[in-house]
Amino acid sequence: MTEKETFIRVGTTLYKIVDQPRIDGGYVRKRIAWNSETLRQDYGKDYMAGIPKYDGFCTVPGKHGQTDPVRTVQIDPFKTVETDPPLGLDIKVAFGRFLRNRILLA
């Protein structure tokens, strides 16, 4: 744990914010549910006081259809979702169509 780890609490659930590696060398930001007892064992009981707290997830759009990362005490669950399809998705779709046609023609 050399770099600072990021956690948030939404409702009564803790989430660890991680950058998951992708096959193209990039990263995608993810929220992973975390156990409060594990956090307490790893960082001590005083660490939890500094974790940002939110009441729930909010998907209300802001101006011009954009969503704000934080609105009041709600957090937008879709703010970190990437809009581009993953690398290689078109190849997977083409392969799926190939398999479907092979099965239909067999």
MDTraj code that builds the backbone (N, CA, C; nanometers):
import mdtraj as md
import numpy as np

residues = "MET THR GLU LYS GLU THR PHE ILE ARG VAL GLY THR THR LEU TYR LYS ILE VAL ASP GLN PRO ARG ILE ASP GLY GLY TYR VAL ARG LYS ARG ILE ALA TRP ASN SER GLU THR LEU ARG GLN ASP TYR GLY LYS ASP TYR MET ALA GLY ILE PRO LYS TYR ASP GLY PHE CYS THR VAL PRO GLY LYS HIS GLY GLN THR ASP PRO VAL ARG THR VAL GLN ILE ASP PRO PHE LYS THR VAL GLU THR ASP PRO PRO LEU GLY LEU ASP ILE LYS VAL ALA PHE GLY ARG PHE LEU ARG ASN ARG ILE LEU LEU ALA".split()
xyz = np.array([
    [0.0822, -0.1175, 0.0000],
    [0.0000, 0.0000, 0.0000],
    [0.0875, 0.1251, 0.0000],
    [0.1665, 0.1420, -0.1028],
    [0.2570, 0.2545, -0.1093],
    [0.1860, 0.3830, -0.1499],
    [0.0897, 0.3767, -0.2410],
    [0.0180, 0.4969, -0.2808],
    [-0.1097, 0.5096, -0.2003],
    [-0.1635, 0.6329, -0.1937],
    [-0.2834, 0.6561, -0.1149],
    [-0.4024, 0.5843, -0.1773],
    [-0.4705, 0.5087, -0.0969],
    [-0.5878, 0.4350, -0.1405],
    [-0.7101, 0.5234, -0.1174],
    [-0.8068, 0.5176, -0.2079],
    [-0.9246, 0.6021, -0.1989],
    [-1.0467, 0.5172, -0.1661],
    [-1.1232, 0.5625, -0.0687],
    [-1.2463, 0.4965, -0.0278],
    [-1.3573, 0.5998, -0.0223],
    [-1.4824, 0.5548, -0.0437],
    [-1.6000, 0.6367, -0.0199],
    [-1.7027, 0.5499, 0.0515],
    [-1.7961, 0.6154, 0.1198],
    [-1.9064, 0.5422, 0.1820],
    [-2.0358, 0.5951, 0.1250],
    [-2.1151, 0.5064, 0.0665],
    [-2.2455, 0.5415, 0.0114],
    [-2.3488, 0.4642, 0.0917],
    [-2.4306, 0.5372, 0.1652],
    [-2.5239, 0.4708, 0.2562],
    [-2.4436, 0.4027, 0.3657],
    [-2.4592, 0.2741, 0.3772],
    [-2.3831, 0.1996, 0.4776],
    [-2.2760, 0.1113, 0.4148],
    [-2.2518, 0.1276, 0.2853],
    [-2.1560, 0.0432, 0.2138],
    [-2.0285, 0.1211, 0.1827],
    [-1.9152, 0.0604, 0.2105],
    [-1.7865, 0.1193, 0.1760],
    [-1.7450, 0.0720, 0.0374],
    [-1.6846, 0.1623, -0.0398],
    [-1.6322, 0.1288, -0.1714],
    [-1.4869, 0.1736, -0.1794],
    [-1.4040, 0.0898, -0.2391],
    [-1.2663, 0.1269, -0.2692],
    [-1.2628, 0.1655, -0.4163],
    [-1.2050, 0.2822, -0.4472],
    [-1.1935, 0.3293, -0.5844],
    [-1.0602, 0.2796, -0.6388],
    [-1.0656, 0.1996, -0.7453],
    [-0.9439, 0.1408, -0.8026],
    [-0.9384, 0.1695, -0.9521],
    [-0.8184, 0.1707, -1.0056],
    [-0.7973, 0.1799, -1.1491],
    [-0.7648, 0.0401, -1.1995],
    [-0.8612, -0.0230, -1.2652],
    [-0.8443, -0.1595, -1.3137],
    [-0.7726, -0.1558, -1.4486],
    [-0.6628, -0.2317, -1.4638],
    [-0.5903, -0.2310, -1.5917],
    [-0.6737, -0.2903, -1.7042],
    [-0.6561, -0.2329, -1.8240],
    [-0.7228, -0.2832, -1.9436],
    [-0.6198, -0.3449, -2.0357],
    [-0.6653, -0.4242, -2.1302],
    [-0.5751, -0.4960, -2.2196],
    [-0.4979, -0.4010, -2.3107],
    [-0.5530, -0.2811, -2.3366],
    [-0.4847, -0.1858, -2.4243],
    [-0.3811, -0.1021, -2.3506],
    [-0.3584, -0.1308, -2.2234],
    [-0.2590, -0.0586, -2.1452],
    [-0.3180, 0.0548, -2.0635],
    [-0.4430, 0.0881, -2.0851],
    [-0.5084, 0.1945, -2.0096],
    [-0.5708, 0.1410, -1.8819],
    [-0.6465, 0.2260, -1.8180],
    [-0.7134, 0.1891, -1.6941],
    [-0.8582, 0.2331, -1.6996],
    [-0.9426, 0.1647, -1.6262],
    [-1.0815, 0.2052, -1.6095],
    [-1.1062, 0.2130, -1.4592],
    [-1.1702, 0.3230, -1.4177],
    [-1.1965, 0.3458, -1.2753],
    [-1.3178, 0.2643, -1.2324],
    [-1.3053, 0.1915, -1.1223],
    [-1.4125, 0.1051, -1.0714],
    [-1.4331, 0.1289, -0.9231],
    [-1.5547, 0.1003, -0.8760],
    [-1.5856, 0.0993, -0.7330],
    [-1.6034, -0.0455, -0.6902],
    [-1.5283, -0.0862, -0.5899],
    [-1.5366, -0.2229, -0.5387],
    [-1.5881, -0.2170, -0.3953],
    [-1.6931, -0.2941, -0.3661],
    [-1.7467, -0.2980, -0.2295],
    [-1.6380, -0.3477, -0.1348],
    [-1.6256, -0.2802, -0.0210],
    [-1.5192, -0.3100, 0.0735],
    [-1.5786, -0.3337, 0.2107],
    [-1.5127, -0.4125, 0.2911],
    [-1.5588, -0.4464, 0.4248],
    [-1.5010, -0.3463, 0.5247],
    [-1.5858, -0.2912, 0.6114],
    [-1.5391, -0.1916, 0.7083],
    [-1.4413, -0.2516, 0.8094],
    [-1.4602, -0.3770, 0.8446],
    [-1.3681, -0.4406, 0.9401],
    [-1.2296, -0.4586, 0.8780],
    [-1.2252, -0.4938, 0.7505],
    [-1.0962, -0.5057, 0.6812],
    [-1.0279, -0.3704, 0.6740],
    [-1.1029, -0.2658, 0.6450],
    [-1.0473, -0.1303, 0.6409],
    [-0.9917, -0.0916, 0.7780],
    [-1.0634, -0.1228, 0.8816],
    [-1.0206, -0.0916, 1.0184],
    [-0.8921, -0.1671, 1.0535],
    [-0.8834, -0.2931, 1.0112],
    [-0.7628, -0.3720, 1.0399],
    [-0.6427, -0.3194, 0.9625],
    [-0.6643, -0.2767, 0.8380],
    [-0.5536, -0.2304, 0.7537],
    [-0.5051, -0.0912, 0.7901],
    [-0.5965, -0.0002, 0.8257],
    [-0.5604, 0.1410, 0.8438],
    [-0.5804, 0.1939, 0.9851],
    [-0.6487, 0.1202, 1.0699],
    [-0.6767, 0.1681, 1.2047],
    [-0.8140, 0.2320, 1.2129],
    [-0.8660, 0.2439, 1.3356],
    [-1.0036, 0.2914, 1.3522],
    [-1.0212, 0.4390, 1.3209],
    [-0.9154, 0.5184, 1.3272],
    [-0.9280, 0.6617, 1.3013],
    [-0.9343, 0.6947, 1.1521],
    [-0.8964, 0.6029, 1.0652],
    [-0.8943, 0.6285, 0.9217],
    [-1.0350, 0.6491, 0.8650],
    [-1.1320, 0.5802, 0.9214],
    [-1.2689, 0.5861, 0.8685],
    [-1.3321, 0.7234, 0.8843],
    [-1.2858, 0.8036, 0.9774],
    [-1.3446, 0.9357, 0.9995],
    [-1.3202, 1.0284, 0.8801],
    [-1.2137, 1.0060, 0.8033],
    [-1.1816, 1.0927, 0.6906],
    [-1.2397, 1.0489, 0.5578],
    [-1.3163, 0.9411, 0.5556],
    [-1.3737, 0.8905, 0.4305],
    [-1.4969, 0.9729, 0.3936],
    [-1.5064, 1.0221, 0.2671],
    [-1.6250, 1.0977, 0.2252],
    [-1.7512, 1.0120, 0.2338],
    [-1.8598, 1.0721, 0.2812],
    [-1.9846, 0.9993, 0.3021],
    [-2.0938, 1.0579, 0.2137],
    [-2.1717, 0.9700, 0.1501],
    [-2.2836, 1.0087, 0.0648],
    [-2.4062, 0.9299, 0.1081],
    [-2.5245, 0.9894, 0.0894],
    [-2.6478, 0.9218, 0.1287],
    [-2.6916, 0.8167, 0.0287],
    [-2.6543, 0.8332, -0.0986],
    [-2.6954, 0.7370, -0.1998],
    [-2.6441, 0.7777, -0.3356],
    [-2.6851, 0.7031, -0.4386],
    [-2.6471, 0.7330, -0.5758],
    [-2.7544, 0.8213, -0.6383],
    [-2.7131, 0.9180, -0.7174],
    [-2.8048, 1.0121, -0.7815],
    [-2.7714, 1.0210, -0.9297],
    [-2.8717, 1.0117, -1.0160],
    [-2.8476, 1.0192, -1.1602],
    [-2.9256, 1.1332, -1.2248],
    [-2.9517, 1.2379, -1.1498],
    [-3.0237, 1.3529, -1.2023],
    [-2.9296, 1.4330, -1.2908],
    [-2.9670, 1.4577, -1.4180],
    [-2.8778, 1.5342, -1.5046],
    [-2.8723, 1.6809, -1.4643],
    [-2.7571, 1.7416, -1.4879],
    [-2.7393, 1.8838, -1.4608],
    [-2.7688, 1.9647, -1.5864],
    [-2.6953, 2.0721, -1.6071],
    [-2.7149, 2.1571, -1.7243],
    [-2.6712, 2.0849, -1.8509],
    [-2.7479, 2.1005, -1.9566],
    [-2.7149, 2.0479, -2.0897],
    [-2.6936, 1.8967, -2.0891],
    [-2.7646, 1.8248, -2.0026],
    [-2.7556, 1.6793, -2.0013],
    [-2.6325, 1.6235, -1.9332],
    [-2.5442, 1.7097, -1.8819],
    [-2.4243, 1.6612, -1.8132],
    [-2.4611, 1.6240, -1.6702],
    [-2.3942, 1.5248, -1.6156],
    [-2.4171, 1.4880, -1.4771],
    [-2.3039, 1.5400, -1.3917],
    [-2.3382, 1.5852, -1.2729],
    [-2.2380, 1.6328, -1.1782],
    [-2.1858, 1.5140, -1.0998],
    [-2.0549, 1.5121, -1.0651],
    [-2.0037, 1.3991, -0.9886],
    [-2.0679, 1.3901, -0.8505],
    [-2.0979, 1.5052, -0.7889],
    [-2.1618, 1.5053, -0.6573],
    [-2.2713, 1.6109, -0.6583],
    [-2.3918, 1.5708, -0.6216],
    [-2.5037, 1.6643, -0.6120],
    [-2.5603, 1.6477, -0.4715],
    [-2.5603, 1.7527, -0.3941],
    [-2.5916, 1.7510, -0.2505],
    [-2.5057, 1.6437, -0.1852],
    [-2.5659, 1.5437, -0.1243],
    [-2.4864, 1.4377, -0.0621],
    [-2.5047, 1.3055, -0.1363],
    [-2.5379, 1.3150, -0.2653],
    [-2.5534, 1.1966, -0.3487],
    [-2.4326, 1.1879, -0.4411],
    [-2.3966, 1.0707, -0.4863],
    [-2.2867, 1.0535, -0.5805],
    [-2.3419, 0.9933, -0.7093],
    [-2.2933, 1.0404, -0.8228],
    [-2.3410, 0.9939, -0.9523],
    [-2.2678, 0.8655, -0.9894],
    [-2.3370, 0.7513, -0.9965],
    [-2.2696, 0.6244, -1.0255],
    [-2.2220, 0.6132, -1.1696],
    [-2.2730, 0.6970, -1.2599],
    [-2.2374, 0.6859, -1.4001],
    [-2.1308, 0.7860, -1.4419],
    [-2.0802, 0.8682, -1.3531],
    [-1.9842, 0.9714, -1.3900],
    [-1.8536, 0.9110, -1.4406],
    [-1.8113, 0.7968, -1.3888],
    [-1.6840, 0.7387, -1.4289],
    [-1.6983, 0.6316, -1.5363],
    [-1.8186, 0.6091, -1.5855],
    [-1.8394, 0.5075, -1.6882],
    [-1.7899, 0.5619, -1.8219],
    [-1.7078, 0.4857, -1.8903],
    [-1.6566, 0.5289, -2.0195],
    [-1.7614, 0.5058, -2.1269],
    [-1.7689, 0.5975, -2.2232],
    [-1.8693, 0.5857, -2.3278],
    [-1.8186, 0.5072, -2.4482],
    [-1.6873, 0.4941, -2.4644],
    [-1.6325, 0.4204, -2.5774],
    [-1.6393, 0.2705, -2.5501],
    [-1.6702, 0.1894, -2.6527],
    [-1.6712, 0.0449, -2.6305],
    [-1.5293, -0.0044, -2.6041],
    [-1.5145, -0.1139, -2.5310],
    [-1.3819, -0.1677, -2.5035],
    [-1.3095, -0.2062, -2.6324],
    [-1.1787, -0.2006, -2.6274],
    [-1.0977, -0.2367, -2.7423],
    [-1.1247, -0.3814, -2.7808],
    [-1.1458, -0.4060, -2.9084],
    [-1.1689, -0.5413, -2.9561],
    [-1.3131, -0.5838, -2.9558],
    [-1.4046, -0.4950, -2.9183],
    [-1.5456, -0.5328, -2.9136],
    [-1.5982, -0.5670, -3.0522],
    [-1.5556, -0.4919, -3.1558],
    [-1.6037, -0.5195, -3.2906],
    [-1.5580, -0.6572, -3.3388],
    [-1.4399, -0.7002, -3.2965],
    [-1.3906, -0.8334, -3.3322],
    [-1.4765, -0.9404, -3.2660],
    [-1.5129, -0.9176, -3.1391],
    [-1.5959, -1.0148, -3.0677],
    [-1.7341, -1.0248, -3.1303],
    [-1.7898, -0.9114, -3.1703],
    [-1.9216, -0.9115, -3.2340],
    [-1.9149, -0.9843, -3.3679],
    [-1.8099, -0.9574, -3.4467],
    [-1.7940, -1.0236, -3.5761],
    [-1.7773, -1.1744, -3.5581],
    [-1.7013, -1.2157, -3.4570],
    [-1.6824, -1.3582, -3.4315],
    [-1.8144, -1.4225, -3.3887],
    [-1.8930, -1.3512, -3.3065],
    [-2.0235, -1.4029, -3.2652],
    [-2.1165, -1.4210, -3.3842],
    [-2.1146, -1.3254, -3.4767],
    [-2.1967, -1.3375, -3.5975],
    [-2.1496, -1.4539, -3.6834],
    [-2.0180, -1.4738, -3.6926],
    [-1.9620, -1.5851, -3.7681],
    [-2.0107, -1.7175, -3.7099],
    [-2.0019, -1.7304, -3.5776],
    [-2.0466, -1.8551, -3.5132],
    [-2.1958, -1.8774, -3.5344],
    [-2.2748, -1.7714, -3.5217],
    [-2.4187, -1.7842, -3.5398],
    [-2.4509, -1.8312, -3.6813],
    [-2.3831, -1.7742, -3.7814],
    [-2.4080, -1.8144, -3.9203],
    [-2.3640, -1.9570, -3.9450],
    [-2.2530, -1.9993, -3.8842],
    [-2.2068, -2.1381, -3.9008],
    [-2.3086, -2.2371, -3.8437],
    [-2.3666, -2.1998, -3.7291],
    [-2.4641, -2.2889, -3.6666],
    [-2.5918, -2.2941, -3.7503],
    [-2.6337, -2.1781, -3.8020],
    [-2.7563, -2.1752, -3.8821],
    [-2.7410, -2.2497, -4.0143],
    [-2.6201, -2.2454, -4.0714],
    [-2.5980, -2.3114, -4.1998],
    [-2.5656, -2.4594, -4.1852],
    [-2.5323, -2.5032, -4.0674],
    [-2.4944, -2.6443, -4.0472],
    [-2.6141, -2.7345, -4.0395],
])
top = md.Topology()
chain = top.add_chain()
for i, resn in enumerate(residues, 1):
    res = top.add_residue(resn, chain, resSeq=i)
    for name in ("N", "CA", "C"):
        top.add_atom(name, md.element.get_by_symbol(name[0]), res)
traj = md.Trajectory(xyz[None], top)
